[in-house]
Amino acid sequence: MRSEFAKRARGLACLISSALVVSSCTSSLVPPSAGLPASNHLRGPVYRSVPAMNQTVESRILPQLAKLMDQLLLERRTMRIDGTEVFNGKDKFLPGKIALGMSYVLLGTDRSDARFQTYVRGFRDIADLTLGDANETWGAYYYLLALYRLNQAGLLDEAVQPETLRALRQKLDWRHFVQERDLTLIDLPNNYFGVAFSIARLRHLLGWEDASGSKALIAKTLAHYRTYSGQYGFADETEGQGRFDRYSVLLIGEIAQRFLETGTTPPPEVRQWLRGSVDLLLPRLNLRGEGFEYGRSLGPYGETAFLEVLSAAAALDVLTEQEKAAAYAFSSRVSARHADFWIDPQTGSVNLWDDGRRTDAYRGKHRILGENLSLGHQHIYTSKIWSRLGYRDKLADQALVAHIARAKKQDFTWFARGKYDRALFTYRHGDQLIGLPLINGAAGQHMNTPYFPIPFSNGMLQGSPDSSYSQLIPSILLKDSTRLQPLSFIKNIEYSPSGDRATITYRQDELDRMGNEAPVADERLSVETRYEFSPGRISRTDRFIVKERTSGIAGIEMQFASFSEDPLLKGLSVRYGKGLVRSFTATGFSACRVEDVSANETYRTPTGAMNTLVTCEARDLGDRGEFTTGWTLQYAG
C-alpha cells in the first residue's frame, strides 16, 4: 500500500512541479522502442538522460538532508523517522554523522541568509546534546571531517564551545581502537586501518597531534593492503580467508579519498591498485545506475561504492578522458537513482527496510538517520570532486551510451590463486549484467546467500541478506545429520570463453559443513562444478564423489527463489508467466514443488521481495559412490 502511495505521489509531483531537475517521469526514461525494459519497482528507471550530478545533489539530496537536520534541531532527542526512534543507542557512529550532516547544511547556507546563524547555533547545541553518546571509529572520522571543514571555513570556534571542543579532542582519537604500541586493530576488520589513518591525519591538520601517528598508520594500512591483496591488488576483508566482495573493490578507493581530502600525495602503488578496481567496475556501468549485485551491505551502498572509486580515480588521473566522461555520466545516474528509487517521498528518508526490501542486520532500521546522512555525504563529496574536475552542470550521457556499447560482453577477474582460488566472472546480455563471484564469505557470511558461488543479477538473481536457504546450491544431508554444501573451498578455476558463450569449471575437494560461524572443511565428499553461460541461458552441473565411507546420504535439497511469478510446474521444470526468469529446470532430483513466498521475510532482497520459491529434493541416496545434480534457467535479455 505504501509503495503504491509513493508511486502516485511521484507521478503527481511530475505533473505539478517543473522545478524537479531530475525527472522521474516517463520523459526521462528510455522509451519502449529503445529495446530496454521500462521502470519497475525492483530496479527503478532506465534513464535516457539525467541532469548534471551536482544539480541532482544540490536540488534533491542536499535539501533532503537539510529537512532531516531541521527536524533534528526542532525535536532533539525525541526525533523519529518513519516511526523509528533516532536516539536509540544502537548507532555507534551517529554523533559523527550528525556533525557531518550539519556541516553540509551550515556551510551550504549563504552567510547573508537568516538561517545561517540558526545553523551555527544549531551545530553548537547538537554538539553538546550528543557529546555523551557513543561515537566509535567511523563516527570519530565523520566528526573530525566536519570539524576540519568548519575550521577551514573559519567557523570552528563559533560553532563549537571551547569546553565541548576539549572533550571532543579526547573522544575523537584513533587510539581507542588501535593498539598504539604495535598498531594492531582491537577486534575490528582490516578496513579500519584506513579509518584510523584518516582520524590521525585530521587530528594533525586540526593541530591536535603531530604527524607521526598518521605516517605510521598509513604505512601500516598500505603494508596490510599489500600483504592481503596479493598479486591482483584486491583487498581480502579477512586475513587470507578469501572474502572478496564490494569492500575489496571499494577499500582502495576509500584510501585514495583519504589522501585527497587531507591534501596528501598517494604513493604510486595506490594508483596501481585503484586502476585494478576501475578495471573491474568499468565493464559493469549501466543506464540504471545499479551497483554491486553480490556480497554484504548492498542496496544504495552497492552503488555509492562506484561513486567513491571512480571519483578518486578521476581525481588522480587514473582514468582516460573517455573513461572519465563515462564514469561521470554513470555517477550522475547513481545520484538520480538515489533520489528516485532509494528516497521515499512519503517519509523523506531512504528506504532500505520496507516494501519488501531487506538489508544486513548491521544496517538495520535502528540506524535510519545515520544511513541517510552517510549516503548523502557520499553523493555530496563525490559530486564536488567531479565539479572541481570541470564537470559541474555538464551532461555526458552519450559518453556512457558509447561506453556500454564498447564494453566487453564478458570479463574475468582474479582475486587470488593458491591453495584456493577466488575470482569473479562478469557476463553481459542485453540489459542484464550477471556476476558469478567465486569467493568465500568466511566467518559470519559463508552460509549466507549473497556470498554463494552462484550467478547474481540485479532485479533477476539476487541474494537475501543474512539468510542461508540453499539458493541454487545443492544442500546434502548425511544420515548422521551433518549438512554439507559446496561453498568455500574452490580450486582450479578455469575460464573458457567462446564468442558470446563461456564455460567456468572448478572443483572442491572438501565441502563446507553447515552450522558453524566459519567454514569447516569436510573431506567425505568432493565436487566438480561446471557453469555454462550463453545469451538468455545459464546452466550448472555438479558431479559429487563420495571419497570416504559415510553413514549414507539421507537426501539432497536445492532451492531457487526468484522475482518471477505465475509458475507452472511440470516434473522438474517450472515455466513463469511473468518476470525476467522465464524457466527453471532441475536435474538429479526426484521431485520439485513451488510456493508463493512474497510475504515471507526470509526471501526479501535489498531491492524487494522474491515472489516464487522452487524446492527440489532427492531422498535416501544410500551409499552411492557418486551422483550428479544440476539446473538450467532461461531469462529475458
VEXDREN-2710 file (C-alpha; in Angstrom, 1 decimal):
% VEXDREN-2710
k/r/px/py/pz
1/MET/0.0/0.0/0.0
2/ARG/2.7/2.4/0.9
3/SER/4.7/1.8/-2.2
4/GLU/1.6/2.5/-4.3
5/PHE/1.1/5.7/-2.5
6/ALA/4.7/6.6/-3.2
7/LYS/4.2/5.9/-6.9
8/ARG/1.1/8.1/-7.0
9/ALA/2.9/10.9/-5.1
10/ARG/5.8/10.8/-7.6
11/GLY/3.5/10.9/-10.6
12/LEU/1.7/13.9/-9.1
13/ALA/5.0/15.6/-8.5
14/CYS/5.9/15.1/-12.1
15/LEU/2.7/16.9/-13.2
16/ILE/2.8/19.9/-10.9
17/SER/6.5/20.6/-10.4
18/SER/8.6/21.9/-13.2
19/ALA/11.3/22.6/-10.7
20/LEU/12.4/19.0/-10.4
21/VAL/15.8/18.8/-12.0
22/VAL/16.0/15.0/-12.1
23/SER/12.8/13.9/-13.7
24/SER/11.4/10.5/-12.5
25/CYS/8.6/10.9/-15.1
26/THR/8.4/8.9/-18.2
27/SER/10.1/11.6/-20.3
28/SER/13.4/10.8/-18.6
29/LEU/13.3/7.1/-19.4
30/VAL/14.3/5.1/-22.4
31/PRO/11.1/4.6/-24.4
32/PRO/10.0/1.0/-25.0
33/SER/11.1/1.3/-28.7
34/ALA/14.7/1.5/-27.5
35/GLY/14.5/-2.1/-26.5
36/LEU/15.1/-1.7/-22.8
37/PRO/12.6/-2.7/-20.1
38/ALA/10.5/0.0/-18.6
39/SER/10.9/1.2/-15.0
40/ASN/9.9/-1.3/-12.4
41/HIS/9.7/-1.5/-8.6
42/LEU/12.7/-3.8/-8.3
43/ARG/15.1/-1.9/-10.5
44/GLY/13.9/1.7/-10.9
45/PRO/14.1/3.6/-14.1
46/VAL/16.2/3.1/-17.1
47/TYR/17.5/6.7/-17.7
48/ARG/17.8/8.1/-21.2
49/SER/19.3/11.2/-19.7
50/VAL/19.7/12.8/-16.3
51/PRO/20.8/16.3/-15.3
52/ALA/24.3/17.0/-14.1
53/MET/25.3/15.2/-10.9
54/ASN/25.7/18.4/-9.0
55/GLN/22.2/19.6/-9.9
56/THR/20.7/16.4/-8.5
57/VAL/22.7/16.7/-5.4
58/GLU/22.0/20.4/-4.8
59/SER/18.3/20.3/-5.6
60/ARG/17.3/17.0/-4.2
61/ILE/19.8/15.2/-2.0
62/LEU/21.1/18.3/0.0
63/PRO/17.6/19.6/0.6
64/GLN/16.6/16.1/1.9
65/LEU/19.5/16.2/4.4
66/ALA/18.6/19.8/5.4
67/LYS/15.0/18.7/6.2
68/LEU/16.3/16.0/8.5
69/MET/18.6/18.4/10.2
70/ASP/15.8/20.9/10.6
71/GLN/13.7/18.2/12.2
72/LEU/16.6/17.3/14.5
73/LEU/17.0/20.9/15.6
74/LEU/13.3/21.0/16.4
75/GLU/12.7/17.6/18.0
76/ARG/16.2/16.9/19.5
77/ARG/16.2/13.6/21.4
78/THR/12.5/12.9/20.6
79/MET/13.2/12.7/16.9
80/ARG/11.6/9.9/15.0
81/ILE/11.8/9.0/11.3
82/ASP/9.2/6.7/9.8
83/GLY/8.2/5.7/13.4
84/THR/11.8/4.8/14.3
85/GLU/13.4/6.4/17.3
86/VAL/16.6/8.0/16.2
87/PHE/18.4/8.2/19.6
88/ASN/18.0/4.5/20.5
89/GLY/21.7/3.9/21.5
90/LYS/22.2/1.4/18.7
91/ASP/24.1/3.5/16.2
92/LYS/27.6/3.9/17.4
93/PHE/28.5/6.3/14.6
94/LEU/25.6/8.7/14.9
95/PRO/27.1/11.8/16.6
96/GLY/29.8/11.9/13.9
97/LYS/27.3/11.5/11.0
98/ILE/25.1/14.2/12.5
99/ALA/28.1/16.6/12.8
100/LEU/29.0/16.0/9.2
101/GLY/25.4/16.4/8.0
102/MET/25.1/19.7/10.0
103/SER/28.3/20.9/8.5
104/TYR/27.0/20.4/5.0
105/VAL/23.8/22.3/5.8
106/LEU/25.7/25.1/7.6
107/LEU/28.4/25.6/5.0
108/GLY/25.8/25.3/2.2
109/THR/23.9/28.3/3.6
110/ASP/24.8/31.8/2.5
111/ARG/26.1/33.9/5.4
112/SER/23.6/36.6/4.5
113/ASP/20.7/34.1/5.0
114/ALA/19.0/34.4/8.3
115/ARG/19.2/30.6/8.7
116/PHE/23.0/30.8/8.7
117/GLN/23.2/31.8/12.4
118/THR/20.4/29.4/13.2
119/TYR/22.6/26.6/11.9
120/VAL/25.7/27.9/13.7
121/ARG/23.8/27.8/17.0
122/GLY/22.2/24.5/16.0
123/PHE/25.6/22.9/15.4
124/ARG/26.8/24.1/18.8
125/ASP/23.6/22.8/20.5
126/ILE/23.7/19.4/18.8
127/ALA/27.4/19.0/19.6
128/ASP/26.6/19.5/23.3
129/LEU/23.5/17.3/23.0
130/THR/25.4/14.3/21.6
131/LEU/28.7/14.7/23.5
132/GLY/28.0/11.9/25.9
133/ASP/26.8/9.4/23.2
134/ALA/28.9/6.6/21.9
135/ASN/30.7/7.6/18.8
136/GLU/33.2/5.0/17.6
137/THR/35.6/4.6/14.7
138/TRP/33.7/5.8/11.6
139/GLY/31.8/8.2/13.8
140/ALA/35.0/9.7/15.0
141/TYR/36.2/10.1/11.4
142/TYR/33.0/11.8/10.3
143/TYR/33.0/14.1/13.3
144/LEU/36.7/15.2/12.7
145/LEU/35.9/15.7/9.0
146/ALA/33.1/18.1/10.0
147/LEU/35.3/19.9/12.4
148/TYR/38.0/20.2/9.8
149/ARG/35.6/21.6/7.3
150/LEU/34.3/24.2/9.8
151/ASN/37.9/25.1/10.7
152/GLN/38.8/25.6/7.0
153/ALA/35.8/28.0/6.8
154/GLY/36.9/29.9/10.0
155/LEU/33.8/28.8/11.9
156/LEU/35.1/26.2/14.3
157/ASP/35.3/28.4/17.4
158/GLU/31.9/29.9/16.7
159/ALA/30.2/26.5/16.1
160/VAL/31.6/24.5/19.0
161/GLN/32.0/25.7/22.6
162/PRO/35.6/25.6/24.0
163/GLU/34.8/23.0/26.7
164/THR/33.0/20.8/24.1
165/LEU/35.9/21.0/21.8
166/ARG/38.3/20.0/24.6
167/ALA/36.1/17.0/25.3
168/LEU/35.9/16.1/21.6
169/ARG/39.7/16.2/21.3
170/GLN/39.9/13.4/23.9
171/LYS/37.0/11.4/22.4
172/LEU/37.9/11.5/18.7
173/ASP/41.1/9.5/18.8
174/TRP/42.3/6.5/16.8
175/ARG/44.0/5.1/19.9
176/HIS/40.6/4.0/21.2
177/PHE/40.5/1.1/18.6
178/VAL/44.2/0.7/17.7
179/GLN/46.9/-0.6/20.0
180/GLU/49.5/2.2/19.8
181/ARG/52.5/0.0/20.7
182/ASP/52.2/-2.2/17.7
183/LEU/49.4/-0.6/15.6
184/THR/47.1/-3.6/15.7
185/LEU/43.3/-3.3/15.5
186/ILE/41.2/-4.1/18.5
187/ASP/38.6/-6.6/17.4
188/LEU/37.9/-4.9/14.1
189/PRO/38.1/-6.0/10.4
190/ASN/41.0/-4.8/8.3
191/ASN/39.4/-1.9/6.6
192/TYR/39.5/0.0/9.9
193/PHE/43.2/0.7/9.4
194/GLY/42.2/3.3/6.8
195/VAL/39.7/4.8/9.3
196/ALA/42.5/5.1/11.9
197/PHE/44.8/6.8/9.4
198/SER/42.0/9.3/8.5
199/ILE/41.4/10.2/12.1
200/ALA/45.1/10.6/12.8
201/ARG/45.6/12.8/9.7
202/LEU/42.6/15.0/10.5
203/ARG/43.8/15.4/14.1
204/HIS/47.1/16.5/12.8
205/LEU/45.5/19.0/10.4
206/LEU/43.5/20.4/13.4
207/GLY/46.7/20.8/15.4
208/TRP/45.7/18.1/17.9
209/GLU/48.8/15.9/17.4
210/ASP/51.9/15.7/15.3
211/ALA/52.2/13.8/12.0
212/SER/53.9/10.7/13.4
213/GLY/50.7/8.8/14.1
214/SER/49.2/9.4/10.6
215/LYS/52.5/8.5/9.0
216/ALA/52.8/5.2/10.9
217/LEU/49.2/4.3/10.3
218/ILE/49.3/4.9/6.5
219/ALA/52.4/2.8/6.4
220/LYS/50.6/0.1/8.3
221/THR/47.5/0.5/6.1
222/LEU/49.5/0.1/2.9
223/ALA/51.6/-2.8/4.2
224/HIS/48.4/-4.6/5.3
225/TYR/46.8/-3.9/1.9
226/ARG/50.0/-5.2/0.2
227/THR/50.0/-8.4/2.2
228/TYR/46.4/-9.3/1.9
229/SER/45.6/-8.1/-1.6
230/GLY/48.3/-10.3/-3.1
231/GLN/49.4/-10.1/-6.7
232/TYR/46.0/-9.0/-8.1
233/GLY/45.6/-5.9/-5.8
234/PHE/42.1/-6.5/-4.3
235/ALA/41.7/-6.4/-0.5
236/ASP/40.8/-9.6/1.3
237/GLU/38.4/-8.5/4.1
238/THR/39.9/-11.3/6.2
239/GLU/43.5/-12.3/6.9
240/GLY/43.8/-14.6/3.9
241/GLN/40.4/-16.5/4.1
242/GLY/39.3/-15.1/0.7
243/ARG/36.4/-12.8/1.3
244/PHE/36.5/-10.6/-1.8
245/ASP/33.3/-8.5/-2.0
246/ARG/32.2/-4.9/-2.6
247/TYR/34.6/-3.7/0.0
248/SER/37.5/-5.5/-1.7
249/VAL/37.0/-3.2/-4.7
250/LEU/36.0/-0.1/-2.6
251/LEU/38.7/-0.1/0.0
252/ILE/41.5/1.3/-2.2
253/GLY/39.0/4.0/-3.3
254/GLU/38.5/4.9/0.3
255/ILE/42.2/5.0/1.0
256/ALA/42.7/7.2/-2.1
257/GLN/39.9/9.5/-1.0
258/ARG/41.6/10.0/2.4
259/PHE/44.8/11.1/0.7
260/LEU/42.8/13.6/-1.5
261/GLU/40.7/15.1/1.3
262/THR/43.7/15.7/3.6
263/GLY/46.0/17.1/0.9
264/THR/48.4/14.2/0.8
265/THR/50.0/12.7/-2.3
266/PRO/49.4/8.9/-2.5
267/PRO/52.3/6.6/-3.5
268/PRO/52.3/5.1/-7.0
269/GLU/51.1/1.7/-5.8
270/VAL/47.8/3.3/-4.7
271/ARG/47.2/4.4/-8.2
272/GLN/48.1/0.9/-9.4
273/TRP/45.6/-0.8/-7.0
274/LEU/43.0/1.8/-7.9
275/ARG/43.3/1.0/-11.5
276/GLY/42.6/-2.6/-10.8
277/SER/39.3/-1.7/-9.1
278/VAL/38.5/0.6/-12.0
279/ASP/39.0/-2.2/-14.5
280/LEU/36.5/-4.4/-12.6
281/LEU/33.9/-1.6/-12.3
282/LEU/34.0/-0.1/-15.9
283/PRO/32.5/-3.2/-17.6
284/ARG/29.6/-3.0/-15.1
285/LEU/28.4/0.5/-15.9
286/ASN/24.8/0.6/-16.9
287/LEU/21.9/3.0/-17.7
288/ARG/20.1/2.5/-14.4
289/GLY/22.9/3.5/-12.0
290/GLU/22.8/0.0/-10.4
291/GLY/25.8/-1.2/-8.4
292/PHE/27.1/-4.4/-6.9
293/GLU/24.9/-7.5/-7.0
294/TYR/26.7/-9.8/-4.6
295/GLY/28.1/-9.6/-1.1
296/ARG/27.0/-7.7/2.0
297/SER/25.9/-4.1/2.6
298/LEU/24.4/-3.7/-0.9
299/GLY/21.3/-1.6/-1.8
300/PRO/22.4/2.1/-2.1
301/TYR/25.9/1.2/-0.8
302/GLY/26.4/-1.1/-3.7
303/GLU/26.0/2.0/-5.9
304/THR/28.0/4.6/-3.9
305/ALA/31.0/2.2/-4.0
306/PHE/31.2/3.1/-7.7
307/LEU/30.9/6.8/-6.8
308/GLU/33.9/6.7/-4.4
309/VAL/36.2/4.6/-6.5
310/LEU/35.5/6.3/-9.8
311/SER/35.8/9.9/-8.5
312/ALA/39.1/9.1/-6.7
313/ALA/40.4/7.5/-10.0
314/ALA/39.3/10.6/-11.9
315/ALA/40.9/13.0/-9.5
316/LEU/44.2/11.0/-9.5
317/ASP/44.3/10.8/-13.3
318/VAL/43.9/7.0/-13.3
319/LEU/41.1/7.3/-15.9
320/THR/41.4/8.3/-19.6
321/GLU/39.4/11.3/-20.7
322/GLN/36.9/8.9/-22.4
323/GLU/36.6/6.8/-19.2
324/LYS/36.2/10.0/-17.1
325/ALA/33.2/11.1/-19.1
326/ALA/31.5/7.7/-18.9
327/ALA/32.3/7.4/-15.2
328/TYR/30.9/10.8/-14.6
329/ALA/27.7/10.1/-16.6
330/PHE/27.2/6.8/-14.6
331/SER/27.8/8.7/-11.3
332/SER/25.0/11.2/-12.4
333/ARG/22.7/8.2/-12.8
334/VAL/23.6/6.8/-9.4
335/SER/22.7/10.1/-7.7
336/ALA/19.4/10.3/-9.8
337/ARG/18.6/6.8/-8.7
338/HIS/19.3/7.6/-5.1
339/ALA/16.7/10.4/-5.3
340/ASP/14.2/8.5/-7.4
341/PHE/14.5/4.9/-6.1
342/TRP/16.0/4.9/-2.6
343/ILE/14.5/8.0/-1.0
344/ASP/10.8/7.5/-0.1
345/PRO/8.9/10.7/-0.7
346/GLN/6.3/9.8/1.9
347/THR/8.8/9.5/4.8
348/GLY/11.6/11.8/3.5
349/SER/14.1/9.0/4.3
350/VAL/16.0/6.4/2.4
351/ASN/14.2/3.1/2.4
352/LEU/16.4/0.1/2.9
353/TRP/13.9/-1.9/5.1
354/ASP/10.3/-1.7/4.0
355/ASP/8.1/-2.6/0.9
356/GLY/9.8/-6.0/0.6
357/ARG/13.3/-4.6/1.0
358/ARG/15.9/-6.0/3.4
359/THR/19.4/-5.2/4.4
360/ASP/22.0/-6.7/6.8
361/ALA/21.4/-6.5/10.5
362/TYR/24.4/-4.2/10.6
363/ARG/22.4/-1.6/8.7
364/GLY/19.1/-2.2/10.5
365/LYS/16.4/0.4/10.7
366/HIS/17.7/1.5/14.1
367/ARG/20.4/3.4/12.1
368/ILE/17.8/5.2/9.9
369/LEU/19.2/8.7/10.5
370/GLY/22.8/7.7/10.2
371/GLU/22.1/5.9/6.9
372/ASN/20.5/9.0/5.4
373/LEU/23.5/11.1/6.5
374/SER/26.3/8.8/5.4
375/LEU/24.7/8.1/2.0
376/GLY/24.1/11.8/1.5
377/HIS/27.7/12.5/2.3
378/GLN/28.9/10.1/-0.3
379/HIS/26.9/11.7/-3.0
380/ILE/27.8/15.3/-1.9
381/TYR/31.5/14.9/-1.6
382/THR/32.0/12.9/-4.8
383/SER/29.8/15.4/-6.7
384/LYS/32.2/18.1/-5.5
385/ILE/35.1/16.2/-6.9
386/TRP/33.5/16.0/-10.3
387/SER/32.7/19.7/-10.2
388/ARG/36.3/20.5/-9.4
389/LEU/37.3/18.4/-12.4
390/GLY/35.3/20.6/-14.7
391/TYR/32.0/18.6/-14.9
392/ARG/29.8/21.0/-13.0
393/ASP/26.5/21.4/-14.8
394/LYS/27.7/19.2/-17.6
395/LEU/26.0/16.2/-19.3
396/ALA/27.8/13.2/-20.6
397/ASP/25.0/10.8/-21.5
398/GLN/26.4/9.9/-24.9
399/ALA/29.7/9.0/-23.4
400/LEU/28.1/6.4/-21.2
401/VAL/25.9/5.0/-24.0
402/ALA/29.0/4.7/-26.2
403/HIS/31.0/3.1/-23.3
404/ILE/28.3/0.5/-22.8
405/ALA/28.2/-0.3/-26.5
406/ARG/32.0/-0.8/-26.4
407/ALA/32.1/-2.7/-23.1
408/LYS/33.2/-6.3/-23.1
409/LYS/30.3/-8.8/-23.1
410/GLN/32.2/-10.9/-20.6
411/ASP/35.1/-10.3/-18.2
412/PHE/37.1/-12.4/-15.8
413/THR/38.9/-11.0/-12.8
414/TRP/41.2/-12.9/-10.5
415/PHE/41.3/-12.0/-6.8
416/ALA/43.6/-14.7/-5.5
417/ARG/45.2/-18.0/-6.5
418/GLY/46.9/-20.6/-4.3
419/LYS/45.6/-23.2/-2.0
420/TYR/42.1/-21.9/-3.0
421/ASP/41.1/-19.8/-6.0
422/ARG/39.0/-16.6/-5.8
423/ALA/37.6/-14.8/-8.9
424/LEU/34.7/-13.0/-10.5
425/PHE/33.1/-13.7/-13.8
426/THR/31.0/-11.0/-15.4
427/TYR/28.6/-11.6/-18.3
428/ARG/26.5/-9.0/-20.1
429/HIS/23.5/-9.9/-22.2
430/GLY/21.2/-7.1/-23.3
431/ASP/20.0/-5.2/-20.2
432/GLN/21.2/-8.0/-17.9
433/LEU/24.6/-7.9/-16.2
434/ILE/25.4/-11.1/-14.4
435/GLY/28.1/-11.7/-11.9
436/LEU/29.4/-15.1/-10.8
437/PRO/31.5/-14.5/-7.6
438/LEU/33.7/-17.5/-6.7
439/ILE/34.7/-16.2/-3.2
440/ASN/34.5/-17.2/0.4
441/GLY/32.2/-15.4/2.8
442/ALA/34.5/-16.6/5.6
443/ALA/33.4/-16.2/9.3
444/GLY/29.9/-14.9/9.6
445/GLN/29.0/-14.9/5.9
446/HIS/30.0/-18.2/4.3
447/MET/26.5/-19.7/4.8
448/ASN/24.6/-16.6/3.6
449/THR/23.2/-16.5/0.1
450/PRO/24.8/-13.2/-1.0
451/TYR/28.2/-15.0/-0.8
452/PHE/27.2/-18.2/-2.6
453/PRO/29.2/-19.2/-5.7
454/ILE/26.1/-18.7/-7.9
455/PRO/25.1/-16.1/-10.6
456/PHE/23.7/-12.7/-9.4
457/SER/22.0/-10.1/-11.4
458/ASN/20.1/-7.0/-10.2
459/GLY/16.4/-7.4/-10.4
460/MET/16.7/-11.0/-11.6
461/LEU/19.0/-13.2/-9.5
462/GLN/19.7/-11.8/-6.0
463/GLY/20.6/-13.0/-2.5
464/SER/18.8/-12.3/0.7
465/PRO/21.0/-10.6/3.4
466/ASP/21.6/-12.8/6.5
467/SER/19.6/-15.7/5.0
468/SER/21.0/-19.2/4.4
469/TYR/18.5/-21.1/2.3
470/SER/20.0/-23.3/-0.4
471/GLN/19.8/-20.8/-3.3
472/LEU/20.9/-22.6/-6.5
473/ILE/23.2/-24.7/-4.4
474/PRO/22.8/-28.5/-3.5
475/SER/22.5/-29.0/0.2
476/ILE/23.4/-32.6/1.2
477/LEU/22.1/-34.1/4.4
478/LEU/24.1/-37.1/5.7
479/LYS/22.4/-39.8/7.8
480/ASP/24.5/-38.7/10.8
481/SER/22.7/-35.3/10.5
482/THR/25.7/-33.5/9.0
483/ARG/24.7/-30.9/6.3
484/LEU/27.2/-30.1/3.6
485/GLN/27.2/-27.5/0.9
486/PRO/29.8/-26.8/-1.9
487/LEU/30.6/-23.2/-0.9
488/SER/34.1/-22.2/0.3
489/PHE/36.9/-24.4/-0.8
490/ILE/37.2/-23.6/-4.5
491/LYS/40.2/-24.8/-6.5
492/ASN/41.4/-24.9/-10.1
493/ILE/39.1/-22.3/-11.6
494/GLU/39.2/-22.4/-15.4
495/TYR/37.5/-19.8/-17.6
496/SER/36.9/-20.7/-21.3
497/PRO/35.3/-18.0/-23.5
498/SER/33.9/-18.8/-26.9
499/GLY/32.2/-16.0/-28.8
500/ASP/29.1/-15.0/-26.8
501/ARG/29.4/-18.1/-24.7
502/ALA/31.6/-19.1/-21.7
503/THR/32.3/-22.1/-19.6
504/ILE/33.6/-21.9/-16.0
505/THR/34.8/-25.0/-14.2
506/TYR/36.3/-25.7/-10.8
507/ARG/36.5/-28.3/-8.1
508/GLN/36.2/-28.6/-4.3
509/ASP/38.0/-31.4/-2.5
510/GLU/36.1/-30.5/0.7
511/LEU/32.6/-29.4/1.2
512/ASP/31.5/-26.8/3.8
513/ARG/30.0/-28.2/6.9
514/MET/27.0/-26.1/7.8
515/GLY/26.1/-24.9/11.3
516/ASN/29.4/-23.1/12.1
517/GLU/30.3/-19.5/12.2
518/ALA/33.3/-20.0/9.9
519/PRO/33.7/-22.6/7.1
520/VAL/34.6/-26.1/8.2
521/ALA/36.1/-28.4/5.6
522/ASP/34.6/-31.8/5.4
523/GLU/36.6/-34.3/3.2
524/ARG/34.0/-37.0/2.9
525/LEU/32.6/-35.6/-0.4
526/SER/34.2/-33.7/-3.2
527/VAL/32.6/-32.0/-6.2
528/GLU/33.4/-30.9/-9.7
529/THR/31.3/-27.9/-10.9
530/ARG/30.6/-26.7/-14.4
531/TYR/28.8/-23.5/-15.4
532/GLU/27.8/-22.6/-19.0
533/PHE/26.7/-19.1/-20.0
534/SER/25.1/-18.2/-23.3
535/PRO/22.7/-15.4/-24.3
536/GLY/19.5/-15.9/-22.3
537/ARG/20.6/-19.2/-20.6
538/ILE/22.7/-20.3/-17.6
539/SER/23.3/-23.9/-16.5
540/ARG/25.2/-25.5/-13.7
541/THR/26.2/-29.2/-13.2
542/ASP/27.7/-30.6/-10.0
543/ARG/29.3/-34.1/-10.0
544/PHE/29.7/-35.3/-6.4
545/ILE/32.1/-38.0/-5.4
546/VAL/31.9/-39.8/-2.1
547/LYS/35.5/-40.1/-1.0
548/GLU/35.1/-41.9/2.3
549/ARG/32.6/-44.2/3.9
550/THR/29.8/-42.2/5.3
551/SER/26.7/-43.1/7.2
552/GLY/24.9/-42.6/3.9
553/ILE/23.2/-39.7/2.2
554/ALA/19.8/-39.0/3.6
555/GLY/18.8/-36.5/1.0
556/ILE/19.6/-33.5/-1.2
557/GLU/17.7/-30.2/-1.4
558/MET/18.1/-27.2/-3.6
559/GLN/16.0/-24.0/-3.7
560/PHE/15.5/-21.3/-6.3
561/ALA/13.9/-18.1/-5.1
562/SER/13.0/-15.6/-7.8
563/PHE/11.1/-12.5/-8.6
564/SER/9.2/-14.2/-11.4
565/GLU/5.5/-15.0/-11.0
566/ASP/2.7/-17.3/-12.3
567/PRO/4.8/-20.5/-12.1
568/LEU/3.6/-23.6/-14.0
569/LEU/5.3/-26.8/-12.6
570/LYS/5.7/-29.9/-14.7
571/GLY/8.0/-32.6/-13.3
572/LEU/11.3/-30.9/-12.5
573/SER/10.7/-27.9/-14.7
574/VAL/8.9/-24.6/-14.0
575/ARG/7.8/-22.0/-16.5
576/TYR/6.9/-18.5/-15.4
577/GLY/4.2/-16.3/-16.8
578/LYS/5.8/-13.1/-15.6
579/GLY/9.3/-12.0/-14.8
580/LEU/12.8/-11.9/-16.2
581/VAL/13.5/-15.6/-15.4
582/ARG/11.4/-17.4/-18.0
583/SER/12.0/-21.0/-16.9
584/PHE/13.9/-23.2/-14.5
585/THR/14.7/-26.9/-14.8
586/ALA/16.5/-29.1/-12.2
587/THR/18.3/-32.4/-12.8
588/GLY/19.3/-35.1/-10.4
589/PHE/16.3/-34.7/-8.1
590/SER/13.2/-36.8/-7.7
591/ALA/10.6/-34.0/-7.2
592/CYS/10.1/-30.3/-7.1
593/ARG/7.4/-28.1/-5.5
594/VAL/6.5/-24.4/-5.9
595/GLU/5.2/-21.9/-3.4
596/ASP/4.5/-18.2/-3.1
597/VAL/7.0/-16.5/-0.8
598/SER/6.1/-12.9/-1.5
599/ALA/5.1/-12.4/2.1
600/ASN/8.0/-14.3/3.6
601/GLU/10.7/-12.1/5.1
602/THR/13.4/-14.7/4.5
603/TYR/13.2/-14.2/0.8
604/ARG/13.5/-10.4/0.7
605/THR/16.4/-8.7/-1.1
606/PRO/17.9/-5.2/-0.9
607/THR/15.5/-4.0/-3.7
608/GLY/12.4/-6.0/-3.0
609/ALA/10.7/-9.3/-2.2
610/MET/11.1/-12.5/-4.1
611/ASN/7.8/-14.0/-5.3
612/THR/8.3/-17.7/-6.1
613/LEU/10.3/-20.4/-4.4
614/VAL/11.1/-23.7/-6.2
615/THR/12.3/-26.5/-3.9
616/CYS/13.7/-29.7/-5.4
617/GLU/14.6/-32.8/-3.4
618/ALA/16.1/-36.3/-3.7
619/ARG/15.7/-38.7/-0.7
620/ASP/17.9/-41.6/0.6
621/LEU/20.7/-41.9/-1.9
622/GLY/22.2/-44.7/0.2
623/ASP/25.9/-45.5/-0.4
624/ARG/26.3/-44.2/-3.9
625/GLY/29.9/-43.6/-4.9
626/GLU/28.9/-40.6/-7.0
627/PHE/25.9/-38.6/-8.1
628/THR/25.1/-35.6/-10.2
629/THR/22.8/-32.6/-9.8
630/GLY/22.2/-29.5/-11.9
631/TRP/19.9/-26.8/-13.1
632/THR/19.3/-24.7/-16.2
633/LEU/17.5/-21.3/-16.2
634/GLN/16.4/-19.2/-19.1
635/TYR/16.0/-15.5/-18.8
636/ALA/14.9/-12.5/-20.9
637/GLY/17.7/-10.3/-22.2
END
